[in-house]
Amino acid sequence: MIRNSFSDDTEALCYLVEGKDYALLIDSILGMGNLKAFCETQTDKPVILANTHAHSDHFGGNFFLTAAICLTVI
């Protein structure tokens, strides 16, 4: 679990799950800080990004992962 606190009473969460061939990043939170660079410290596998829905606290960091495969869960 990765936390991106942006106010005293609210925070955004995302998850990085490492598999055999890929790492799955579930949501990309707000884009405050370089999420791609952080993920690279956690895994050496290619990252697949899945956004659970279209709220900015779930897809705001997508621009850091332009080389990732992006999926939208519907």
C-alpha positions as a Markdown table, in Angstrom:
| # | Residue | x | y | z |
|---|---|---|---|---|
| 1 | Met | 0.0 | 0.0 | 0.0 |
| 2 | Ile | 1.3 | 3.4 | -0.9 |
| 3 | Arg | -0.2 | 6.5 | 0.9 |
| 4 | Asn | -0.3 | 10.0 | -0.5 |
| 5 | Ser | -1.7 | 12.2 | 2.2 |
| 6 | Phe | -3.0 | 15.5 | 0.9 |
| 7 | Ser | -5.0 | 16.9 | 3.8 |
| 8 | Asp | -5.4 | 16.3 | 7.5 |
| 9 | Asp | -8.6 | 14.2 | 7.2 |
| 10 | Thr | -8.3 | 12.6 | 3.8 |
| 11 | Glu | -5.7 | 10.4 | 2.0 |
| 12 | Ala | -5.3 | 8.6 | -1.3 |
| 13 | Leu | -4.1 | 5.1 | -1.5 |
| 14 | Cys | -2.8 | 2.9 | -4.2 |
| 15 | Tyr | -1.4 | -0.6 | -4.2 |
| 16 | Leu | 1.6 | -2.2 | -6.0 |
| 17 | Val | 1.3 | -6.0 | -6.4 |
| 18 | Glu | 4.2 | -7.9 | -7.8 |
| 19 | Gly | 3.6 | -10.9 | -9.9 |
| 20 | Lys | 5.9 | -13.3 | -11.7 |
| 21 | Asp | 6.3 | -11.2 | -14.9 |
| 22 | Tyr | 4.7 | -7.8 | -14.1 |
| 23 | Ala | 3.9 | -5.5 | -11.2 |
| 24 | Leu | 0.3 | -4.3 | -11.0 |
| 25 | Leu | -0.2 | -0.7 | -9.8 |
| 26 | Ile | -3.8 | -0.2 | -8.7 |
| 27 | Asp | -4.6 | 3.5 | -9.0 |
| 28 | Ser | -1.9 | 6.2 | -9.3 |
| 29 | Ile | -3.2 | 8.6 | -6.6 |
| 30 | Leu | -2.8 | 12.4 | -7.0 |
| 31 | Gly | 0.5 | 12.9 | -8.8 |
| 32 | Met | 2.2 | 14.5 | -5.9 |
| 33 | Gly | 5.7 | 13.0 | -6.0 |
| 34 | Asn | 7.2 | 10.7 | -8.7 |
| 35 | Leu | 5.2 | 7.5 | -8.4 |
| 36 | Lys | 7.1 | 5.8 | -11.2 |
| 37 | Ala | 10.5 | 6.4 | -9.5 |
| 38 | Phe | 9.1 | 5.1 | -6.2 |
| 39 | Cys | 7.7 | 1.9 | -7.9 |
| 40 | Glu | 11.2 | 1.4 | -9.5 |
| 41 | Thr | 12.6 | 1.2 | -5.9 |
| 42 | Gln | 10.1 | -1.6 | -5.1 |
| 43 | Thr | 10.3 | -3.8 | -8.2 |
| 44 | Asp | 12.3 | -4.3 | -11.4 |
| 45 | Lys | 9.4 | -5.7 | -13.3 |
| 46 | Pro | 7.3 | -3.7 | -15.9 |
| 47 | Val | 4.4 | -1.9 | -14.3 |
| 48 | Ile | 0.8 | -2.4 | -15.5 |
| 49 | Leu | -1.5 | 0.4 | -14.2 |
| 50 | Ala | -5.1 | -0.2 | -13.5 |
| 51 | Asn | -7.4 | 2.7 | -12.5 |
| 52 | Thr | -10.4 | 1.7 | -10.5 |
| 53 | His | -12.4 | 4.8 | -11.5 |
| 54 | Ala | -12.1 | 8.3 | -12.8 |
| 55 | His | -11.6 | 10.4 | -9.7 |
| 56 | Ser | -8.5 | 12.5 | -9.6 |
| 57 | Asp | -7.2 | 10.9 | -6.4 |
| 58 | His | -7.2 | 7.6 | -8.3 |
| 59 | Phe | -5.7 | 8.6 | -11.7 |
| 60 | Gly | -3.8 | 11.9 | -10.9 |
| 61 | Gly | -0.4 | 10.2 | -11.1 |
| 62 | Asn | -1.0 | 8.5 | -14.5 |
| 63 | Phe | 1.3 | 10.9 | -16.3 |
| 64 | Phe | 4.3 | 9.5 | -14.4 |
| 65 | Leu | 3.7 | 6.1 | -16.0 |
| 66 | Thr | 3.4 | 7.0 | -19.6 |
| 67 | Ala | 5.4 | 3.9 | -20.6 |
| 68 | Ala | 3.1 | 1.6 | -18.5 |
| 69 | Ile | 0.3 | -0.4 | -19.9 |
| 70 | Cys | -2.8 | 1.5 | -18.7 |
| 71 | Leu | -6.1 | -0.4 | -18.0 |
| 72 | Thr | -9.4 | 1.0 | -16.8 |
| 73 | Val | -11.4 | -1.3 | -14.5 |
| 74 | Ile | -15.1 | -1.0 | -15.3 |
